[in-house]
Amino acid sequence: MSCTIIMNTELLSNLLSGLIGAGSAIGVFYLQTAHDKKVERRKQNEKDSSTIEYLKISLEKTHKTIEEYIAILKNFNTDITKDPLRFPNADYLLFPYAERLAKKVDQNDIFFALRNKFNKEDAIKYYSIIYSVVDYIVSSLPEIYQIQDRAIEQDMARKLKYKQIVEKNIDVIATTGLRHEGKFGPRFSEDISSLLTSFFSERQDNTDFSYYQNNFVDKLKTYIIEKKQLELIEIATELKHATQIFESIKQHNLHHSKIIERFINQFQQSYDNLQPVIVNITIE
């Protein structure tokens, strides 16, 4: 009997030792797990803080570039409205931070960093505003540049055609005045000579299309109408065509300014929408 008690005692002792060992192992496991989770949370918080800091800087840089680009487009429209015959230069700006946010930064990281910093509703709202602005910038810039380039090409083509017509008819009327002296009246050659002398002596800029129109095209058209000579009808017809091109240059450029005005309004809205997001995203 005593032997049985001793065996039971040993069995109980071994069982207790096993339970204690297992309990210790479980305890160590849970402590290690808790520690690992704490370390993981700390690393995630550090990553989120770094993401928020980068996001804040990127948004501030983008916001500033939007402001600069709005000013460029406004100056462009001011200049083209003052003189629709001159197509102003418009600088092309790069938006590198917006490009990176759109194409290189993991947007999930941005969202979870915002979610870690704000409540769910605000995180979703800020994320939506940020990427609506970023996506608009990235998609609209190529469109603007394409529209600008096409408008420049069309403006140059119209002006080239206008100059070709005008300069051709300068030569034609000069030759006509020399070869047909007296045919269109005793003062015809003298009048044409006076018109051309005045035109060339006062011309200061070969690209001043208003000067060409006012001091050659309009004056010669009026003179031809007054003379009522059928032989000069062809010249009058070409000058009429030149006048139509002259007016179309202004009309197309003013129409282009209205297109740019729409982009200005959209960029202004993006600028305004981004402002409160930048203010609320703070770096700790």
Secondary structure, 3 states (H helix, E strand, C coil): CHHHHHHHHHHHHHHHHHHHHHHHHHHHHHHHHHHHHHHHHHHHHHHHHHHHHHHHHHHHHHHHHHHHHHHHHHHHHHHHHHCCCCCCCCCCCCCHHHHHHHHCCCHHHHHHHHHHHCCHHHHHHHHHHHHHHHHHHHHHHHHHHHHHHHHHHHHHHHHHHHHHHHHHHHHHHHHHHHHCCECCECCHHHHHHHHHHHHHHHCCCCCCHHHHHHHHHHHHHHHHHHHCCHHHHHHHHHHHHHHHHHHHHHHHHHHHHHHHHHHHHHHHHHHHHHHHHHHHCCCC
